[in-house]
Amino acid sequence: MLDKFTDRIVTLMAVLAGLILVFITCLIFVDIVNRTVKLLQLSWSVNLAEHLLFVMTFMGAPWVLRIGGHISLDLFVQLLPGTIRKSVTWLAFMISATVNLILFYYAMRVLIASYRDGTNIVKALVFPEWYLMWVAPLCFAVNLLVLIQLLRQSEKRQFQMTGL
């Protein structure tokens, strides 16, 4: 049940990250064409692209974690005997989960403070800061779910890290 929920939310976030990437690409193309032709006033396009890159990064992180695409130093771990390798892998998952939990806690504090204080982002676009800040706690919470899923899977079979 938790695995299906986790898979669906991770896939949804990855699709949204992909759609944001496509949108940013189109936005930059339109901005470049517009600078040449000078039809529209798009002074906000660079700021929007910056903010969407922030959102896209957090939306895509759980999917990258799920597929093992994060940079890892697993050469040493792969050389260890099976029982030690399993313990080191478990320890790495626990450290990752702890770090994600701490980051979730502080991201929630930032989100709540931003909402409570009414902080605004003021550039070409002006909007409440919490409009962007909600994505960080979501990312860290979903990362925790992915780590739990990976840990459960590693106990069923030998977890194979990709090591990019």
C-alpha positions in Angstrom: 0.0 0.0 0.0 2.7 2.5 1.0 4.8 1.4 -2.0 2.0 2.1 -4.5 1.4 5.5 -2.9 5.1 6.3 -2.9 5.5 5.2 -6.5 2.5 7.3 -7.7 3.6 10.4 -5.9 7.2 10.1 -7.1 6.0 9.5 -10.7 3.7 12.5 -10.5 6.4 14.7 -9.1 8.8 13.5 -11.9 6.2 14.2 -14.6 5.7 17.7 -13.2 9.4 18.2 -13.1 9.6 17.2 -16.8 6.7 19.4 -17.7 8.4 22.3 -16.0 11.6 21.6 -17.9 9.6 21.7 -21.2 7.9 24.9 -20.2 11.2 26.6 -19.2 12.7 25.5 -22.6 9.7 27.0 -24.5 9.8 30.1 -22.3 13.5 30.7 -23.1 12.9 30.1 -26.8 10.1 32.6 -26.8 12.2 35.1 -24.9 15.1 34.7 -27.4 12.8 35.2 -30.3 11.1 38.1 -28.6 14.4 39.8 -28.1 15.1 39.6 -31.8 11.6 40.6 -33.0 10.7 42.8 -30.0 7.0 42.0 -30.0 6.3 41.5 -26.3 7.5 42.8 -23.0 8.8 39.6 -21.2 11.0 41.1 -18.5 9.6 38.6 -16.0 10.6 35.5 -18.0 14.1 35.1 -16.5 12.7 35.4 -13.0 10.0 32.9 -13.7 12.6 30.5 -15.1 14.7 30.8 -12.0 11.8 30.0 -9.7 10.7 27.1 -11.8 14.2 25.7 -11.8 14.0 25.7 -8.0 10.6 23.9 -8.1 11.8 21.4 -10.8 14.9 20.4 -8.8 12.9 19.6 -5.7 10.2 17.8 -7.7 12.7 15.6 -9.5 14.8 14.7 -6.5 12.7 11.8 -5.2 12.6 10.1 -8.6 16.4 10.4 -9.0 16.7 8.8 -5.5 14.3 6.0 -6.4 16.2 5.1 -9.6 19.6 5.3 -7.8 20.7 8.2 -10.0 22.3 10.3 -7.3 26.0 10.4 -7.2 27.3 7.6 -4.9 30.6 6.2 -3.9 29.8 2.5 -3.9 33.0 1.0 -5.3 34.3 0.4 -1.8 31.0 -0.9 -0.6 30.7 -3.4 -3.5 34.1 -4.9 -2.5 32.9 -5.7 1.0 31.7 -9.2 2.0 27.9 -9.6 1.8 27.0 -9.2 5.5 29.2 -6.1 5.9 27.9 -4.7 2.6 24.3 -5.1 3.9 25.2 -3.3 7.1 26.9 -0.5 5.4 24.0 -0.1 3.0 21.6 -0.1 5.9 23.7 2.5 7.7 23.8 4.7 4.6 20.0 4.5 4.3 19.6 5.5 8.0 22.0 8.4 7.6 20.1 9.6 4.5 16.8 9.2 6.2 18.1 11.2 9.2 19.4 14.0 7.0 16.1 14.1 5.1 14.2 14.3 8.4 16.3 17.2 9.6 16.0 19.0 6.2 12.2 18.4 6.3 12.0 19.9 9.8 13.9 23.0 8.8 12.1 23.4 5.5 8.8 23.3 7.4 10.1 25.9 9.8 11.0 28.2 6.8 7.7 27.5 5.1 5.7 28.3 8.3 7.8 31.4 9.1 7.4 32.7 5.5 3.7 32.2 5.6 3.3 33.7 9.1 5.5 36.7 8.3 4.0 37.4 4.9 7.4 37.5 3.3 7.4 38.4 -0.4 9.8 37.7 -3.2 10.3 41.0 -5.0 11.8 40.9 -8.5 10.1 41.4 -11.8 7.4 39.2 -10.3 6.1 39.9 -6.8 4.5 37.1 -4.8 4.5 35.4 -1.4 7.7 33.5 -0.7 5.8 30.5 0.6 4.4 29.9 -2.9 7.9 28.5 -3.6 8.8 27.1 -0.2 6.1 24.4 0.0 8.0 22.3 -2.5 11.1 21.6 -0.2 9.2 19.9 2.7 7.3 17.9 0.2 10.5 16.7 -1.5 12.1 15.7 1.8 9.0 13.9 3.0 8.7 12.0 -0.2 12.5 11.2 -0.1 11.8 9.7 3.3 9.1 7.5 1.8 11.5 6.4 -1.0 14.2 5.6 1.4 11.9 3.5 3.5 10.8 1.7 0.3 14.4 1.2 -0.8 15.4 -0.1 2.6 12.5 -2.6 2.6 13.5 -3.7 -0.9 17.1 -4.1 0.1 16.1 -6.6 2.7 14.2 -8.7 0.2 17.0 -8.7 -2.4 20.6 -7.5 -2.7 20.4 -3.7 -3.2 22.4 -2.8 -6.2 23.6 0.8 -6.2 24.3 2.4 -9.6 27.1 4.8 -8.7 27.1 7.5 -11.3 
